[in-house]
Amino acid sequence: MAACMWALLVAPALAATPAHDVRAGHYRVEPGHTQITFSLMHMGFTPYSGMFSGISGTLQLDPARPSASRLDVSVPVSSVYTPSDRLTGELKGADWFDAARYPNATFASTSVVADGADNATITGNLTLHGVTRPVVLHAHYVGAGVNPMDKAYTVGFAATATIRRSDFGIKTYVPMVGDDVTLSIAGAFERQD
């Protein structure tokens, strides 16, 4: 379920358009302020959420030509966290993400299409649990500027996507525990000079 998270968090950085004063260039994920939250139905009673952190990756951003932008992200599967210590441990194990065998989930964009001034559709390949499948991210530009704390020029995005965990071979407890996983990504990227 958390498998798709790595891909989504960097996807939003591709949404910038010329309507904004966003600098083109090479960016790196700022891991302290980038996270992926996942949510799925638990036993048909309530949605249940967790998150991934420690994300790394790069964004080649071209606001004037969004189609020339490219996003590559890696998510350490062992960073998965839920409110239950027991569940967090189980998710890392062989019945779920199998973090020892598949330590990272990755996303590599193949297409970026602007949808108006603040949004973009980012299509790419998500590799999770040893399986690669196409995923579509719906990205929204949040803002850009110099971070007053570290003085780095930063651009931020939010993105969402829905994946089916069974498509990636993670089938434990389906359908009691939902197959459809909603990903919400907050991505911060720092420009590299």
C-alpha positions as CSV (number, residue, x, y, z in Angstrom):
1,M,0.0,0.0,0.0
2,A,2.7,2.5,0.8
3,A,4.6,1.3,-2.1
4,C,3.7,4.0,-4.5
5,M,4.6,6.8,-2.3
6,W,8.2,7.3,-3.6
7,A,6.9,8.1,-7.0
8,L,4.5,10.7,-6.0
9,L,6.4,13.0,-3.8
10,V,8.6,14.4,-6.5
11,A,6.0,14.6,-9.2
12,P,4.5,17.9,-8.1
13,A,7.7,19.8,-8.9
14,L,6.9,19.5,-12.6
15,A,3.7,21.5,-12.4
16,A,5.2,25.0,-12.6
17,T,4.3,27.2,-15.5
18,P,5.5,30.4,-17.0
19,A,2.8,32.3,-15.2
20,H,4.8,32.1,-12.1
21,D,8.3,33.4,-11.3
22,V,9.8,30.0,-11.0
23,R,13.4,29.4,-11.8
24,A,14.4,26.7,-14.3
25,G,17.2,24.4,-13.4
26,H,18.3,21.3,-11.6
27,Y,16.7,20.7,-8.2
28,R,17.2,18.1,-5.4
29,V,14.5,16.8,-3.0
30,E,14.7,18.5,0.3
31,P,14.1,15.4,2.5
32,G,13.2,17.2,5.7
33,H,10.1,18.7,4.2
34,T,9.1,16.1,1.7
35,Q,6.8,13.2,2.7
36,I,4.3,10.8,1.2
37,T,1.1,9.9,3.0
38,F,-0.9,6.8,2.1
39,S,-4.4,5.9,3.0
40,L,-6.6,2.8,2.4
41,M,-9.7,1.3,3.9
42,H,-9.3,-0.9,6.9
43,M,-11.8,-3.7,7.3
44,G,-14.5,-1.5,5.6
45,F,-14.7,0.6,8.8
46,T,-12.3,3.5,8.5
47,P,-9.6,4.8,6.3
48,Y,-6.1,4.1,7.7
49,S,-3.1,6.2,7.0
50,G,0.7,6.0,7.2
51,M,3.7,7.8,5.7
52,F,7.1,7.5,4.1
53,S,10.0,9.9,4.6
54,G,13.7,10.1,3.8
55,I,12.9,10.7,0.2
56,S,15.6,11.5,-2.3
57,G,15.7,12.5,-5.9
58,T,16.1,15.1,-8.6
59,L,13.9,17.4,-10.6
60,Q,14.9,19.0,-13.9
61,L,12.4,21.9,-14.0
62,D,11.6,23.9,-17.1
63,P,8.6,26.2,-16.3
64,A,8.6,27.6,-19.9
65,R,8.3,24.1,-21.3
66,P,6.8,21.7,-18.7
67,S,7.1,18.8,-21.1
68,A,10.9,19.1,-20.9
69,S,10.8,18.7,-17.1
70,R,11.8,15.4,-15.5
71,L,11.4,13.9,-12.1
72,D,13.3,10.9,-10.5
73,V,12.5,10.0,-6.9
74,S,13.6,7.2,-4.6
75,V,11.7,6.3,-1.4
76,P,13.3,4.1,1.3
77,V,10.6,1.5,2.1
78,S,11.9,1.0,5.6
79,S,10.9,4.6,6.4
80,V,7.2,3.5,6.5
81,Y,5.5,4.7,9.7
82,T,2.0,4.2,11.1
83,P,0.5,5.0,14.5
84,S,1.0,1.3,15.4
85,D,4.5,0.1,16.1
86,R,3.4,-3.5,15.5
87,L,1.9,-2.7,12.1
88,T,4.9,-0.6,11.1
89,G,7.1,-3.6,11.8
90,E,4.8,-5.9,9.9
91,L,4.7,-3.6,6.8
92,K,8.5,-3.8,6.5
93,G,8.3,-7.6,6.5
94,A,8.0,-10.2,3.7
95,D,4.2,-10.3,3.7
96,W,4.0,-6.6,2.8
97,F,6.7,-4.4,1.4
98,D,9.6,-6.9,2.0
99,A,12.0,-4.0,2.7
100,A,15.0,-6.3,3.1
101,R,14.5,-7.6,-0.5
102,Y,13.1,-4.4,-2.1
103,P,14.6,-1.5,-0.1
104,N,13.5,1.3,-2.3
105,A,10.5,2.4,-4.3
106,T,11.3,4.6,-7.3
107,F,9.4,6.9,-9.7
108,A,10.7,8.1,-13.0
109,S,8.6,10.5,-15.0
110,T,8.0,9.8,-18.7
111,S,5.6,12.7,-19.5
112,V,4.7,16.1,-17.9
113,V,1.6,17.9,-19.3
114,A,0.6,21.3,-17.9
115,D,-3.1,21.6,-16.9
116,G,-3.5,25.4,-16.6
117,A,-1.3,27.7,-14.6
118,D,-0.8,25.7,-11.4
119,N,-1.4,22.1,-12.2
120,A,0.2,19.3,-14.2
121,T,-0.4,15.6,-15.0
122,I,2.8,13.6,-14.5
123,T,3.0,10.2,-15.9
124,G,5.8,7.9,-15.0
125,N,7.0,4.4,-14.0
126,L,6.7,3.4,-10.3
127,T,8.8,0.5,-9.2
128,L,7.6,-1.0,-5.9
129,H,8.1,-4.5,-4.5
130,G,10.1,-5.4,-7.6
131,V,7.2,-4.6,-10.0
132,T,7.2,-1.6,-12.4
133,R,3.9,-0.1,-13.5
134,P,2.8,3.2,-15.0
135,V,1.3,5.7,-12.5
136,V,-0.3,9.1,-13.0
137,L,0.3,11.9,-10.5
138,H,-1.9,15.0,-10.3
139,A,0.4,17.8,-9.2
140,H,-0.3,21.3,-8.0
141,Y,2.2,24.1,-7.7
142,V,2.3,25.6,-4.2
143,G,5.0,28.2,-4.3
144,A,8.6,29.2,-4.8
145,G,11.2,31.5,-3.3
146,V,14.2,31.7,-1.1
147,N,13.8,29.7,2.1
148,P,14.6,32.2,5.0
149,M,16.1,29.4,7.1
150,D,18.7,27.9,4.8
151,K,18.7,30.6,2.1
152,A,18.1,28.0,-0.6
153,Y,15.9,28.7,-3.5
154,T,13.0,26.3,-3.1
155,V,10.0,25.2,-5.1
156,G,7.1,23.3,-3.5
157,F,4.3,21.1,-4.9
158,A,1.5,18.9,-3.7
159,A,0.5,15.8,-5.6
160,T,-2.1,12.9,-5.4
161,A,-2.4,9.5,-7.0
162,T,-4.3,6.3,-6.5
163,I,-2.7,2.9,-7.0
164,R,-3.8,-0.7,-6.5
165,R,-1.3,-2.4,-4.2
166,S,-2.2,-5.8,-5.7
167,D,-0.8,-4.6,-9.0
168,F,2.6,-4.5,-7.3
169,G,2.3,-7.9,-5.7
170,I,1.3,-6.7,-2.3
171,K,-1.9,-8.6,-1.7
172,T,-2.0,-9.4,2.0
173,Y,-5.5,-9.2,3.4
174,V,-7.1,-8.0,0.2
175,P,-10.1,-7.2,0.2
176,M,-10.5,-6.8,4.0
177,V,-7.7,-4.3,3.9
178,G,-8.3,-2.1,0.8
179,D,-6.5,-2.6,-2.5
180,D,-6.9,1.0,-3.6
181,V,-4.3,3.2,-2.0
182,T,-4.5,7.0,-2.1
183,L,-1.2,8.8,-2.1
184,S,-0.8,12.4,-1.0
185,I,2.6,13.9,-1.6
186,A,4.2,17.1,-0.2
187,G,7.4,17.8,-2.2
188,A,10.0,20.5,-1.5
189,F,12.9,20.9,-4.0
190,E,16.0,23.0,-3.6
191,R,17.7,24.5,-6.7
192,Q,21.3,23.4,-7.2
193,D,23.6,26.1,-8.6
